[in-house]
Amino acid sequence: MEITGIIIAKNEAKYITKAIESLLSVCERVIVVDSGSDDGTHKLAEQAGASVVFHEWEGFKGQRRFADTVVETDWVLVLDADERLSAGLASAILKLKEKPDTSEIHAYSLQRNLHFMGKCFRNNFLTCERKVRLYNRNFASWTGGSVHENLTVDGKIQKISKAIDHYPYQNMEDASEKLRHYAFMKASDKFEAGKTAGFWKTVLNIKYNFIKKYLFQFRFLKGTPGLILSWLETDYTAIKYMKLYELNHSDKDKEKNNDAE
């Protein structure tokens, strides 16, 4: 099994080198699909040993699809620039490469641990987040919206128990800015899909999200960082549904104005 590592990037100079080094520990080649960085990402990526290909930004799904077209190997391993393979995961993938290729298995799903304010937030049996990141591109296709792209696999997906280490936020300000940006994008996706948000739906989703994050994911055991992260992610949920509500009603206002004319 030969693997090509893929990273979608724009202005990721702070993270790109470590992400590439992580992939090169298990991949024969790493390709960075850059959509116009101006912070030195391109140069740092090449210095770290990756090939860099420019592709105009067309959403996460579009970038993923393009990346699969420039890969020469059947197998692809995808990381975001702010992610790393844990030592255990790298070891597990190297062991897979030593085995004969199994035609029945077309992808592998991985766990992901989030790191924030010096704490590692691991998944548990109630909230296990798995991502298909290692896959045979001949049996997979990218779908989804502008924020959360999904990989649809035609065939068997096997689980790997080891995890990706995710470092999405440098600090509270960075977390708040990114989450609010994603909230507006996700609201637009929901609006285009015909989703609506009313008062009770918004309130219940906000309350449920905090309970799920803080209690069910045991973040209360992480002290203040656990509370802060849960609150920031609940803010994301609140903004997402409030923006969706605004889009719903601005659309209705347009219809009323058109009817009046």
N, C-alpha and C positions, 0 to 999 in steps of 0.2 A: 504493500500500500504506500504510494507516494502521495504527499499532501502539499497543497499550496495554501499558504496563509493569506487571508484577505483582511485589510483594514480600510474602512471608509473614513476619510479625514478632511477637515478644513480647520486650519489654525489650531493644530494640536501639538505645537512645539513642546509644551510642558510634559506631554505623555508619550509621544510617538516612539522615542528610542526604546524605552522599556517594553512597550507593547511588541515591537518588532523583535527585540532580543528574546522575548518570551516565545514568540511563534517559531523563531529559528531553532529553538531547542528541539522541535519536533517536526518542522516542515522543511522540505527541500528548497522551497522558494517562498518569498513573501512579496505580495503586491499591495501597494497603497494606492487607492483610488482617491485622488485629491480633486476637490471642486473649486480650487482657486485660493489656496492659502497665501497669506502675505506676511507670515511670522517666522519663516524659515523652516516650516514643516518639511517641505520638499527636500531641501538640502540635508537636514537631519535624518530623514528616512533613507536617503541614498547612502549616507555615511554609516548608517546602522546595518546596511546590507540588503535593503529592499529595493524593488523596482517601483517606480512611481509612474502612474498613468493619470493624465488629466481627463476629467469628465464633468461637463457642466451639471450643476446640481439639479436633479429632478425628483427629489424626495428620497427617503431611505429605501423604499421599495425599488425605485428606479436605479439607484446606485448599486444596490445588491444585484439586481438583474444584469446590469452592465458588467459588474465584476466577474460574474460567472462566464461571460463571453470571452474574457481575455485570459482565462485560466486554461492551461494545457493538461493538467492532471484531472483524473476523474473525481478525486476526493478534495474537498475544500474545508478549511477550518477558519471560521469567522471570529474575529475579536473586534470590539470597539477599541478606540485609542486609549480609553481609560480603564482597560481591563488587562489582566495578566493570567497566565496559566499558573495555578498553584503547583508546587513541586509534586504533589501527589497526582494531579491531573496529567502533568507532563509525563510522569512515569507510566501512568495507565495508557496513554496514547502510544508511547514508544513500545509497550508490550503488544498493543494491537497491531502495530506495523510489522512485528515479527511473525504474526500468525498469517496463514494463508487467507487470501481475500474470500470472504463468505458472501456469495451472491444473494443470500436471503436478507442480509442486513444492509440497508441503504442509508442509514443515518444513526447518529448517537446523540442522545440528549444529556446535557450537563447541568449540574447545579451551579448557582451563583451566589457568592457571599459578598455582601455590601460592607464597605469600610467607610466609617465616618467619625470624625473627631476622636481618632485613636481607638475606636471600638470596631470589632468585627461582628456584624449582624448576620448570623447563619440562619438558614431555613430550618424549619422543624417539620414534624409529621403533619401538622395542620396546615402549614402554609408553604409547602415545598414548591419553589419556583424552579422549573426546569426549562432550559432553552436548547433547541436543536441547533448546534453550532458546527458539528462535524458531519458532513454529508456527501453523498455521491451526487454530483450535480446533474447526472443523466436521469435521475429519478426524483428531482426536487425542483420546486418553483416558488418564487417569492410572491406573496400576496399581502393585502392589508392596506392601511391608511398612510397618512403622512408622518405619523409619529411611531406607531408600533407596527412594524412589518412582521409578517409571519411566514414561516417556511412550510409549505405543503409537501409532504413526502409520499411518494407512491411506493410503498413497501414497508418492511419492518424497521422500527426504531428501537434501538437497544439503549438501556440506561447505563451511564457511567456514574459511579457514586461520588467521584471526586469533583471539585468545584473550580470555577473561575473566580478570581478575586477582582472585585469591581470597586474602583475608586472614583465615583462620579462627581464628587463635590470637594473643592478645596477648602471651603469654609461655609458658614451660614449664608453669607451674601450670595455666593456662587450658587448654592443649593436653591435659594429662593428665586433667583433670576432664571435659572434653568427650568425649574418646575413650573413657574408661571408661564414661561414661553411654551413649554410642552402642553400646558393646560389649554391655552388658546388654540393651539394646533389641533388638539384632540377634540375640542368643542366643535371646531369647523368640520372635522371628519364626521362626528356624530350628526351634525346638522345636515350635511350633504347626504348622509345615509337615512335621513328622515326621522331621526330621533328627536324627542321632545323632553323638556324639563319643567316640571311644575313645582309648586312650593314644597309639598310633602316629599316628593321624590328627591329634591335637593337636600332638604333637612335630614332625611333618613340616610341618604348616601354619605353625607358628611359625618353623622354620628357613627354609622357602621364602620366607615373607614378608620376612624380613630380607634375604636374598640378593637378592630381586627389588627391594626398595626401595633398598638401599644400593649394590648393584653394577649391576643392569640399568638402573636409573634414573639411574645415574652420580652419585648423591648424594655419593659419596666425594670428588668434585671440589669440593664446597662446604665442605669442612673440617668443623669441629666441628658447625656447625648441621645439616649433612647427616647426621652420625652421630646427633645427638640426635633429629631428626625421624624417622629410620628406626627408632630404638629405641622411641620413643613409639608409633609405628604398629604395631610388632611387639608391644608390650605390649597394644594394642587387640586384636590377633588372639589372643594368649594368653588374655586374660580372656574373650573371646567363646566360645572353645572350652571353656575350663574351666567357665564358667557353663552352657554347653549340656550338658556332662557332668553337672554337678550336677542340672540339671533332669531329664535322662534318668533318673538314679538315684533321685531323689526320687519320680518317677512310678512307678518299679518298686517302691519301698518301699511306696507307697500300695496298689499292686496286691496285694503280698504280705499286707499287713495286712487288706485286704478279703477275700482268700482264706482267711486264718486265722479270720476272723469267721464 
